[in-house]
Amino acid sequence: MIPIDTFIFFPIIIASVTYLVRTRYNKFILLILQFILFIGSIIQFIYVKYHGTITLTLGDYPRGIGITLSVDLMTAVFVMLAVFLFTCMFLYNFKKNYMNHLFLFLFLILQGLINGIFMSTDLFDLYILIEVSTIVVSILIMFKKDSRSIYDGMLYLLINMVAMAFFLIGTGYIYKIFGSVDMDVIFGLMGKVEDPRTLILPYCLIITAVSLKSAVMPLFSWLPRAHGTYSSPSIISAILSSLYVKCGVYLYIRIQHTFSPIFDTSTIFLVMGFLTAVVGFLFALSQTDIKLILSYHTISQIGLIIFGLNLNNTYSYWGSIYHIINHAIFKSVLFLTAGIIIENYETRDIRQIRGVFRRMPFVSIFTFMAILGITGAPFFNGSISKYLIQKGSYVSLLDYALIFINLGTILSFVKYMSMFRGHNPGNSHRPPINQRIVIMTLGTFCLLGGILGKQFISLLFNINIHIPFEKYLIKSLLYIGSIVIGLVFYIFLYHRIKFFKPIREVNLSFNQICLSITLFFTGLLSLMLFMY
């Protein structure tokens, strides 16, 4: 069995060695090592699936004192997903000129840090890992060194540092109360807390930071600038949107579980998830930049996931977990193909891009597959996860809320697909073989994740689900009806609505974002004091 800390230290060590020892074969060596690491992640997943959780305390210190890493089945799946996506992105970008020694060094360090976030059970270690990964991400955003990317990267860095200050203060409070910052130890001691109100302040501090990392309403303004900045490489946008923002959602799951014996804030975050989803697709509909459309739609899908996690239903919970994986797959395809379109058309303005299907049939086909996935089309991966989320809604009002969210998703991508229509006189374009392999692999998973959805969920999480044919058929009919509504809306109403332009121009400054963090924290704190 491979030691679990290998998935943290191995990428960092090989990144450091290849940065110091530079040869013409570095890319080939790193690509081979990535495939080996991916195989190792599969072996780790199989071991955990059949033998249970693996725990490692570094330095042989007692649990609760030393740095503890833990890999349960969910963690093993997320680590496997992370390594798979990093391997895909490495292969996709293999021939790019900017893939120099510094870029590879930073890219692989980010992989190790993300794996560490998934594995760590220690709040202070999580703080360190998130802070370092924030610095690395900021440098990658600014990598091409133009003024816009430097501004976006610095804004991302400063905002996240402010949020993580909340996390650190909350962690200090937790240590003062429990004498430990290990989440498993804290969970075990929750039953001994005499006055729950003593935990309200640290909980609100920590969950505020986690909510910002997850881009929950209203703490999302930083995300489009980071994921959709003009000169950010496509693979960085893809990794940030498909994987890195999920670290925040993963932490949300873990933090909520840790405090679950004391607090139940599911109703609060159910509402916040719905608002995040709606605001996300409204902002996506208002954009003319194709990368910003995708970035804002990441916010919307995060809102859907948070909504599903707080329905307090087993089907909805695992539907949300499966949707995290599905979103990682189809959003990777969408950002990678958007990068190809932008390079070929030399613009990001959707109003100036036409005839993509005729000019790039290969790119178009797999983009359509990703769009069918994200909109929940029958037999595609998003349909399974969205069906499960909806199955767990316990009142009809929540059903309508989910239908409305998915209608917003469809509306956004009806607009997005407008650039594939028409005729463009440019030469046809076919991506290099390495990019075609990656796009085809990820696009195929969008289809297989739907056709074999029940089998994948059983394989990955040991959860057996039942999807009645008649109910899935009803969902399919709802999808077709939503497509019709989306087309009618876009053709006859969208261009007449005046408020999309003002929404597009909303761009919060650093001070305004800091104010939104403060308001979120004080609002949550006030609600918690009222409830408890």
C-alpha positions as CSV (number, residue, x, y, z in Angstrom):
1,M,0.0,0.0,0.0
2,I,1.3,3.5,-1.0
3,P,1.7,5.8,2.1
4,I,-1.0,8.3,1.9
5,D,1.3,11.3,2.4
6,T,2.9,10.4,-1.0
7,F,0.1,12.2,-2.7
8,I,1.1,15.4,-1.0
9,F,4.9,15.2,-0.9
10,F,5.5,13.4,-4.2
11,P,4.2,16.2,-6.5
12,I,6.0,18.8,-4.5
13,I,9.3,16.9,-4.4
14,I,9.4,16.1,-8.1
15,A,8.4,19.7,-8.9
16,S,11.3,20.9,-6.9
17,V,13.8,18.4,-8.4
18,T,12.8,19.1,-12.0
19,Y,12.9,22.9,-11.3
20,L,16.5,22.6,-10.1
21,V,17.7,19.9,-12.5
22,R,16.5,21.2,-15.9
23,T,16.7,18.8,-18.9
24,R,15.0,18.6,-22.2
25,Y,13.2,15.5,-21.0
26,N,11.5,17.0,-17.9
27,K,8.1,17.2,-19.4
28,F,8.2,13.5,-20.5
29,I,9.4,12.5,-17.1
30,L,6.8,14.5,-15.2
31,L,4.0,13.2,-17.5
32,I,5.0,9.6,-16.8
33,L,5.2,10.3,-13.1
34,Q,1.7,11.8,-13.2
35,F,0.3,8.6,-14.8
36,I,2.1,6.6,-12.1
37,L,0.6,8.8,-9.4
38,F,-2.8,8.4,-10.9
39,I,-2.5,4.6,-10.8
40,G,-1.4,5.0,-7.2
41,S,-4.6,6.9,-6.5
42,I,-6.7,4.1,-8.0
43,I,-4.8,1.6,-5.8
44,Q,-5.5,3.8,-2.7
45,F,-9.2,4.0,-3.6
46,I,-9.5,0.2,-4.0
47,Y,-7.7,-0.3,-0.6
48,V,-10.0,2.1,1.2
49,K,-13.1,0.7,-0.5
50,Y,-12.4,-2.8,0.8
51,H,-10.4,-2.2,4.0
52,G,-11.7,1.1,5.4
53,T,-10.3,4.5,6.4
54,I,-6.5,5.0,6.4
55,T,-5.1,7.3,9.1
56,L,-1.6,8.5,9.4
57,T,-0.2,10.7,12.2
58,L,3.1,12.2,11.1
59,G,6.0,11.8,13.5
60,D,4.2,9.1,15.5
61,Y,2.7,11.7,17.9
62,P,-0.6,10.9,19.6
63,R,-3.8,11.7,17.7
64,G,-4.9,15.2,18.3
65,I,-1.3,16.5,18.8
66,G,0.5,15.5,15.7
67,I,-0.3,16.3,12.1
68,T,-3.0,13.7,11.1
69,L,-3.9,12.7,7.6
70,S,-7.0,10.6,7.0
71,V,-8.4,9.0,3.8
72,D,-11.9,7.7,3.9
73,L,-13.9,6.7,0.8
74,M,-15.0,10.2,-0.1
75,T,-11.4,11.5,0.4
76,A,-10.0,8.7,-1.7
77,V,-12.5,9.5,-4.5
78,F,-11.6,13.3,-4.4
79,V,-7.8,12.6,-4.4
80,M,-8.3,10.2,-7.4
81,L,-10.3,12.9,-9.2
82,A,-7.7,15.6,-8.4
83,V,-4.8,13.5,-9.7
84,F,-6.8,12.5,-12.8
85,L,-7.7,16.1,-13.7
86,F,-4.1,17.3,-13.1
87,T,-2.9,14.5,-15.4
88,C,-5.4,15.5,-18.1
89,M,-4.4,19.1,-17.8
90,F,-0.7,18.3,-18.0
91,L,-1.3,16.2,-21.2
92,Y,-3.5,18.9,-22.7
93,N,-0.9,21.6,-22.2
94,F,2.1,19.4,-23.1
95,K,3.1,21.4,-26.2
96,K,2.4,24.9,-24.9
97,N,5.4,27.2,-24.9
98,Y,4.6,28.8,-21.5
99,M,4.8,25.3,-19.9
100,N,8.3,26.2,-18.6
101,H,10.1,25.1,-15.5
102,L,8.5,27.7,-13.2
103,F,4.9,27.0,-14.5
104,L,5.4,23.2,-13.9
105,F,6.9,23.8,-10.5
106,L,3.9,25.9,-9.4
107,F,1.4,23.6,-11.1
108,L,2.6,20.4,-9.4
109,I,2.9,22.1,-6.0
110,L,-0.7,23.1,-6.3
111,Q,-1.6,19.5,-6.9
112,G,0.2,18.4,-3.7
113,L,-1.5,21.2,-1.7
114,I,-5.0,20.3,-3.0
115,N,-4.4,16.6,-2.1
116,G,-3.3,17.8,1.4
117,I,-6.5,19.8,1.8
118,F,-8.6,16.7,1.0
119,M,-6.6,14.5,3.5
120,S,-5.9,16.8,6.4
121,T,-8.1,16.6,9.6
122,D,-6.3,19.4,11.4
123,L,-7.7,22.9,11.2
124,F,-4.4,24.6,11.6
125,D,-2.8,22.4,8.9
126,L,-5.7,23.2,6.7
127,Y,-5.1,26.9,7.3
128,I,-1.5,26.5,6.2
129,L,-2.3,24.4,3.1
130,I,-5.0,26.9,2.0
131,E,-2.8,29.9,2.5
132,V,0.1,28.4,0.5
133,S,-2.2,27.2,-2.2
134,T,-3.8,30.7,-2.4
135,I,-0.3,32.2,-3.0
136,V,0.4,29.6,-5.7
137,V,-2.9,30.1,-7.4
138,S,-2.4,33.9,-7.4
139,I,1.0,33.5,-9.1
140,L,-0.6,31.2,-11.7
141,I,-3.3,33.7,-12.4
142,M,-0.7,36.4,-12.9
143,F,1.6,34.1,-14.8
144,K,1.4,35.9,-18.2
145,K,2.1,39.2,-16.4
146,D,-0.3,41.6,-18.1
147,S,-1.8,44.4,-16.0
148,R,-5.3,42.9,-15.8
149,S,-4.2,39.4,-14.6
150,I,-1.8,41.0,-12.1
151,Y,-4.7,43.1,-10.7
152,D,-7.0,40.0,-10.6
153,G,-4.4,37.8,-9.0
154,M,-3.5,40.4,-6.3
155,L,-7.2,40.9,-5.6
156,Y,-7.7,37.2,-5.3
157,L,-4.7,36.9,-2.9
158,L,-5.7,39.7,-0.6
159,I,-9.4,38.7,-0.4
160,N,-8.6,35.1,0.5
161,M,-6.0,36.2,3.0
162,V,-8.7,38.4,4.7
163,A,-11.1,35.4,4.8
164,M,-8.5,33.0,6.1
165,A,-7.8,35.4,9.0
166,F,-11.3,34.6,10.1
167,F,-10.5,30.9,9.8
168,L,-7.3,31.3,11.9
169,I,-9.1,33.3,14.7
170,G,-11.8,30.7,14.7
171,T,-9.3,27.9,14.9
172,G,-7.6,29.6,17.9
173,Y,-11.0,29.7,19.7
174,I,-11.5,26.0,19.0
175,Y,-8.1,25.2,20.4
176,K,-8.8,27.2,23.5
177,I,-12.1,25.3,24.1
178,F,-11.1,21.7,23.2
179,G,-7.3,21.7,23.5
180,S,-7.1,20.3,20.0
181,V,-7.6,21.3,16.4
182,D,-8.2,17.8,15.0
183,M,-11.7,17.7,13.6
184,D,-12.2,14.1,14.5
185,V,-11.2,14.7,18.1
186,I,-13.4,17.8,18.3
187,F,-16.3,15.9,16.9
188,G,-15.9,13.3,19.6
189,L,-15.8,16.0,22.3
190,M,-18.8,17.9,21.1
191,G,-21.1,15.9,23.4
192,K,-19.3,17.2,26.4
193,V,-20.0,20.9,25.6
194,E,-22.3,22.3,28.3
195,D,-23.2,25.6,26.6
196,P,-23.5,25.5,22.8
197,R,-23.4,29.3,22.7
198,T,-19.6,29.2,23.4
199,L,-19.1,27.6,20.0
200,I,-21.2,30.1,18.0
201,L,-18.4,32.6,17.5
202,P,-15.7,30.1,16.3
203,Y,-18.2,28.3,14.1
204,C,-19.2,31.6,12.4
205,L,-15.6,32.7,12.0
206,I,-14.6,29.4,10.4
207,I,-17.7,28.9,8.2
208,T,-17.4,32.5,6.9
209,A,-14.0,31.7,5.5
210,V,-15.2,28.4,4.1
211,S,-18.2,30.0,2.5
212,L,-15.9,32.5,0.7
213,K,-13.7,29.6,-0.5
214,S,-16.9,28.0,-1.8
215,A,-18.1,31.2,-3.4
216,V,-21.4,31.2,-1.5
217,M,-23.7,34.2,-1.9
218,P,-22.7,37.1,-1.4
219,L,-19.0,36.0,-1.1
220,F,-18.5,35.1,-4.8
221,S,-17.3,38.3,-6.4
222,W,-13.6,37.2,-6.4
223,L,-14.3,34.0,-8.4
224,P,-15.0,35.3,-11.9
225,R,-11.9,37.5,-11.8
226,A,-9.8,34.5,-10.7
227,H,-11.3,31.9,-13.0
228,G,-12.0,34.1,-16.0
229,T,-9.2,36.7,-16.0
230,Y,-8.1,37.5,-19.5
231,S,-4.6,36.0,-19.7
232,S,-5.0,33.1,-17.4
233,P,-4.1,29.8,-19.1
234,S,-7.1,27.6,-19.9
235,I,-5.9,24.8,-17.8
236,I,-5.6,27.1,-14.8
237,S,-9.2,28.3,-15.3
238,A,-10.3,24.6,-15.7
239,I,-8.5,23.5,-12.5
240,L,-9.7,26.4,-10.4
241,S,-13.3,26.0,-11.6
242,S,-13.6,22.2,-11.7
243,L,-11.4,21.3,-8.7
244,Y,-10.0,24.0,-6.5
245,V,-13.3,25.7,-5.6
246,K,-14.5,22.2,-4.6
247,C,-11.9,22.3,-1.8
248,G,-14.2,25.0,-0.2
249,V,-17.2,22.8,-0.6
250,Y,-15.3,19.8,0.8
251,L,-14.3,21.8,3.8
252,Y,-17.9,22.9,4.2
253,I,-19.0,19.3,4.4
254,R,-16.3,18.5,6.9
255,I,-16.9,21.5,9.1
256,Q,-20.7,21.0,9.1
257,H,-20.1,17.4,10.1
258,T,-17.8,18.4,12.9
259,F,-20.3,20.8,14.4
260,S,-23.4,18.7,13.7
261,P,-23.8,17.4,17.3
262,I,-24.3,21.1,18.4
263,F,-25.6,23.1,15.5
264,D,-28.0,22.6,12.6
265,T,-27.7,25.4,10.1
266,S,-29.1,23.4,7.2
267,T,-32.0,25.8,6.7
268,I,-29.7,28.8,6.6
269,F,-27.5,27.3,4.0
270,L,-30.4,25.8,2.0
271,V,-31.6,29.4,1.4
272,M,-28.0,30.6,0.7
273,G,-27.5,27.7,-1.7
274,F,-30.7,28.7,-3.6
275,L,-29.7,32.4,-3.7
276,T,-26.2,31.5,-4.9
277,A,-27.6,29.3,-7.7
278,V,-30.0,32.0,-8.9
279,V,-27.6,34.9,-8.6
280,G,-24.9,32.8,-10.4
281,F,-27.0,32.1,-13.5
282,L,-28.4,35.7,-13.6
283,F,-24.8,37.0,-13.7
284,A,-23.9,34.3,-16.3
285,L,-26.9,35.4,-18.5
286,S,-25.7,39.0,-18.3
287,Q,-22.1,38.3,-19.6
288,T,-20.8,38.7,-23.1
289,D,-17.3,37.2,-22.3
290,I,-17.5,33.4,-22.7
291,K,-15.0,32.7,-19.9
292,L,-17.1,34.9,-17.5
293,I,-20.2,33.0,-18.5
294,L,-18.6,29.8,-17.5
295,S,-17.1,31.3,-14.3
296,Y,-20.4,32.7,-13.1
297,H,-22.0,29.4,-13.9
298,T,-19.6,27.7,-11.6
299,I,-21.1,29.9,-8.8
300,S,-24.6,28.7,-9.8
301,Q,-23.6,25.1,-9.7
302,I,-21.9,25.5,-6.3
303,G,-25.2,26.9,-5.1
304,L,-27.0,23.9,-6.4
305,I,-24.5,21.6,-4.6
306,I,-24.9,23.5,-1.3
307,F,-28.7,23.4,-1.7
308,G,-28.6,19.6,-2.1
309,L,-26.3,19.1,0.8
310,N,-28.7,20.8,3.1
311,L,-31.9,19.0,2.2
312,N,-31.1,16.5,5.0
313,N,-31.8,13.6,2.7
314,T,-29.5,10.7,1.8
315,Y,-30.4,10.8,-1.9
316,S,-29.8,14.6,-2.1
317,Y,-26.6,14.3,-0.2
318,W,-25.0,11.7,-2.5
319,G,-26.5,13.5,-5.5
320,S,-24.6,16.6,-4.4
321,I,-21.4,14.6,-3.9
322,Y,-21.8,13.0,-7.3
323,H,-22.5,16.5,-8.8
324,I,-19.2,17.7,-7.5
325,I,-17.5,15.0,-9.6
326,N,-19.8,15.6,-12.6
327,H,-19.2,19.4,-12.5
328,A,-15.5,18.8,-12.4
329,I,-15.7,16.8,-15.6
330,F,-18.0,18.9,-17.7
331,K,-16.6,22.3,-16.5
332,S,-13.1,21.1,-17.4
333,V,-14.3,20.4,-21.0
334,L,-16.1,23.7,-21.2
335,F,-13.1,25.8,-20.1
336,L,-10.6,23.8,-22.3
337,T,-12.8,24.2,-25.4
338,A,-13.5,27.8,-24.6
339,G,-9.7,28.4,-24.6
340,I,-9.4,26.8,-28.0
341,I,-12.2,29.0,-29.4
342,I,-10.7,32.1,-27.9
343,E,-7.3,31.4,-29.4
344,N,-8.8,30.7,-32.8
345,Y,-11.2,33.6,-32.9
346,E,-8.9,36.0,-31.0
347,T,-11.8,37.3,-29.0
348,R,-13.8,36.4,-25.9
349,D,-16.9,38.3,-26.9
350,I,-19.7,35.8,-27.6
351,R,-21.4,38.4,-29.9
352,Q,-18.4,38.3,-32.2
353,I,-18.0,34.5,-32.4
354,R,-20.1,32.6,-35.0
355,G,-19.9,29.4,-36.9
356,V,-17.9,27.5,-34.4
357,F,-19.6,24.2,-35.4
358,R,-18.5,24.5,-39.0
359,R,-15.1,25.8,-38.1
360,M,-14.3,23.4,-35.2
361,P,-16.6,20.3,-35.5
362,F,-14.5,18.2,-33.1
363,V,-14.4,20.9,-30.4
364,S,-18.2,21.6,-30.9
365,I,-19.2,18.0,-30.5
366,F,-17.6,17.6,-27.1
367,T,-18.6,21.0,-26.0
368,F,-22.2,19.9,-26.7
369,M,-21.7,16.8,-24.6
370,A,-20.5,18.9,-21.7
371,I,-23.4,21.3,-22.1
372,L,-25.8,18.4,-22.1
373,G,-24.1,17.2,-18.9
374,I,-24.3,20.6,-17.1
375,T,-27.9,21.2,-18.1
376,G,-29.0,17.7,-17.0
377,A,-30.0,16.2,-20.3
378,P,-31.3,12.6,-20.1
379,F,-28.5,9.9,-20.2
380,F,-25.8,12.5,-19.3
381,N,-24.0,12.7,-16.0
382,G,-25.7,15.9,-14.7
383,S,-29.1,14.3,-15.1
384,I,-28.4,11.6,-12.5
385,S,-26.9,13.9,-9.9
386,K,-29.7,16.5,-10.4
387,Y,-32.4,13.8,-10.3
388,L,-31.0,12.6,-6.9
389,I,-30.9,16.1,-5.5
390,Q,-34.5,16.7,-6.5
391,K,-35.6,13.3,-5.2
392,G,-34.6,14.4,-1.7
393,S,-36.7,17.5,-1.7
394,Y,-39.4,17.0,0.9
395,V,-41.9,19.7,-0.1
396,S,-43.1,20.8,-3.6
397,L,-41.7,24.3,-3.1
398,L,-38.2,22.9,-3.1
399,D,-39.0,20.9,-6.3
400,Y,-40.0,24.2,-8.0
401,A,-36.8,25.8,-6.7
402,L,-34.7,23.1,-8.3
403,I,-36.6,23.3,-11.6
404,F,-36.1,27.0,-11.6
405,I,-32.3,26.6,-11.0
406,N,-32.0,24.2,-13.8
407,L,-34.1,26.4,-16.1
408,G,-31.6,29.2,-15.4
409,T,-28.7,26.8,-16.3
410,I,-30.5,26.0,-19.6
411,L,-31.1,29.6,-20.4
412,S,-27.4,30.4,-19.8
413,F,-26.3,27.7,-22.2
414,V,-28.9,28.5,-24.8
415,K,-27.1,31.8,-25.0
416,Y,-23.6,30.1,-24.9
417,M,-24.6,27.8,-27.8
418,S,-25.4,30.9,-30.0
419,M,-21.8,31.1,-31.1
420,F,-21.9,27.6,-32.6
421,R,-24.6,28.7,-35.2
422,G,-24.1,30.6,-38.4
423,H,-21.2,30.7,-40.8
424,N,-17.6,32.0,-40.3
425,P,-15.2,32.3,-43.2
426,G,-12.2,31.3,-41.2
427,N,-10.2,28.2,-41.8
428,S,-11.2,25.0,-40.1
429,H,-9.3,24.1,-37.0
430,R,-8.5,20.7,-35.4
431,P,-6.7,20.7,-32.0
432,P,-3.4,18.8,-31.6
433,I,-3.7,15.1,-30.8
434,N,-2.9,15.5,-27.1
435,Q,-5.7,18.0,-26.7
436,R,-8.1,15.9,-28.6
437,I,-7.4,12.9,-26.4
438,V,-8.1,14.9,-23.2
439,I,-11.3,16.6,-24.5
440,M,-12.6,13.3,-25.9
441,T,-11.8,11.4,-22.6
442,L,-13.5,14.0,-20.4
443,G,-16.4,14.5,-22.8
444,T,-17.0,10.7,-22.9
445,F,-17.2,10.7,-19.2
446,C,-20.1,13.2,-19.4
447,L,-22.0,10.5,-21.2
448,L,-20.8,7.5,-19.3
449,G,-21.5,9.2,-16.0
450,G,-25.2,9.3,-17.0
451,I,-25.7,6.0,-18.7
452,L,-23.7,4.2,-15.9
453,G,-24.6,6.7,-13.1
454,K,-26.0,4.2,-10.7
455,Q,-23.0,1.9,-11.2
456,F,-20.5,4.7,-10.7
457,I,-22.2,5.8,-7.5
458,S,-22.2,2.3,-6.2
459,L,-18.5,1.8,-7.2
460,L,-17.3,5.1,-5.8
461,F,-19.3,5.4,-2.6
462,N,-20.8,1.9,-1.8
463,I,-24.2,3.5,-2.1
464,N,-27.0,1.7,-4.0
465,I,-29.6,4.0,-5.5
466,H,-32.8,3.2,-7.2
467,I,-34.0,5.4,-10.1
468,P,-37.6,4.4,-11.2
469,F,-37.9,4.6,-15.0
470,E,-41.2,6.5,-14.9
471,K,-39.8,9.3,-12.6
472,Y,-36.7,9.6,-14.7
473,L,-39.0,9.9,-17.8
474,I,-40.9,12.7,-16.1
475,K,-37.6,14.5,-15.4
476,S,-36.7,14.0,-19.1
477,L,-40.0,15.6,-20.2
478,L,-39.3,18.5,-17.8
479,Y,-35.9,18.9,-19.4
480,I,-37.4,19.0,-22.9
481,G,-40.0,21.6,-21.7
482,S,-37.3,23.7,-20.1
483,I,-35.3,23.6,-23.4
484,V,-38.3,24.9,-25.3
485,I,-38.9,27.7,-22.6
486,G,-35.2,28.6,-22.8
487,L,-35.2,28.9,-26.6
488,V,-38.4,31.0,-26.6
489,F,-37.0,33.2,-23.8
490,Y,-33.7,33.8,-25.6
491,I,-35.2,34.4,-29.0
492,F,-38.1,36.7,-28.0
493,L,-37.4,38.1,-24.6
494,Y,-33.7,38.1,-23.6
495,H,-32.6,41.0,-25.8
496,R,-35.5,43.2,-24.6
497,I,-34.6,42.9,-20.9
498,K,-32.7,46.0,-19.8
499,F,-31.4,45.0,-16.4
500,F,-28.8,42.5,-17.7
501,K,-26.4,45.3,-18.7
502,P,-26.4,46.9,-15.2
503,I,-25.8,43.4,-13.8
504,R,-22.9,42.9,-16.2
505,E,-21.2,46.1,-15.0
506,V,-21.4,45.1,-11.3
507,N,-17.7,44.8,-10.2
508,L,-17.1,45.0,-6.5
509,S,-13.9,46.6,-5.2
510,F,-11.6,45.1,-2.6
511,N,-13.2,47.3,0.1
512,Q,-16.7,46.3,-1.0
513,I,-15.8,42.6,-0.9
514,C,-14.4,42.9,2.6
515,L,-17.6,44.6,3.6
516,S,-19.6,41.7,2.2
517,I,-17.5,39.3,4.2
518,T,-18.1,41.4,7.4
519,L,-21.9,41.5,6.6
520,F,-22.0,37.8,6.0
521,F,-20.2,37.1,9.3
522,T,-22.3,39.5,11.4
523,G,-25.6,38.3,9.8
524,L,-24.8,34.6,10.4
525,L,-23.6,35.4,14.0
526,S,-26.9,37.3,14.7
527,L,-29.0,34.4,13.3
528,M,-27.1,31.9,15.4
529,L,-27.4,33.9,18.6
530,F,-31.1,34.2,17.9
531,M,-31.5,30.4,17.2
532,Y,-29.4,29.2,20.1
